[in-house]
Amino acid sequence: MARPLPTRKQSVDLGSGEVRVSRIRRDPPPPEKPKELRHPDVVNRSAVIIGVLVFAVALIVILFAFTIFSGYDMTPRQVVLHV
């Protein structure tokens, strides 16, 4: 049979009754920063407003492009938009 490989580590005597204490010192985790609580309605309102504005701008651009290119012989430089 093969002989066990030699190790350089010391063997641990578990029957000695000696209690070994870890010598590793760890710092406690840093305290958590308090988070600002916002009401969900405030977040939803701003998301809805941004969504509606983006959708309205997209519809205006599509409508404007459709009216320009729907059979008129005008270029976009000839169109004057009065707001």
N, C-alpha and C positions, 0 to 999 in steps of 0.2 A: 504494500500500500504506500501511497504517497505521504510524505511527511507534511504537516501544516507549514504554511509560509511564515517566516519569522516577521514579527511586527516590532516596531520600535516604540510603540505606545505602552505605557504601564497598564497592567491589568487593574481593574477596580475590585476591591474587596467589599462585597455587599453585606457580609456578615459582621462587620466591625461595629455597627450601631452608630457610627459617627454620622451626624447630619451635615450634609454639605449645603452651603448657602451660595446662591449665584452671586458672583462678584461684579456682574454687569450692572451699571447704574444707568438708568434711562430717565430722561427729562419727561415730565408730564406733558401731554399734548397742549398746545396753546388754546386759550379759551376762544370759543366761537364768537365772531363779530355779530352783533345784533343786526338782523335783517330788517329793512324797512318793509312793513306790511302795507300793501296797496289793496284797495278794495277791487274785487274782480270786475265790477261794473265800469270802473275808470279805465281799466285795460281794454275791456270790450268796446267801450265807446270810441276810444282812439283808433282801434283796429277797424271798426265799422266805418268811421269817417274817412280814413285813408283808403279803404276798399271802395267806397262809393265814389270818391273823387277820382281815383285811378280808372274806375269803370266808366265814369262820365267823360273823362278826357279821351279814353280810347274810343268811345262811341262818337264823340265829336270829330276826332281825326278820321275815323272810317267814313262818317257821313260827308265830311268835307272832301275827302279823296274821291268818294263815289260821285259827288256832284261835279267835280272838276273833270273827271275822266268818263262821264256818261254820255258822250256824244258831242260835247262842245269842242270846237276847234281852238280852244284857248290853252295857253300854257299856264302853269301856276304863277308865273311872273305877271301875267295880265289880270289875274284875279285880285281884287282889292277887298279886304275883309274889314268891315266897319263894326267896331265893338261898342 
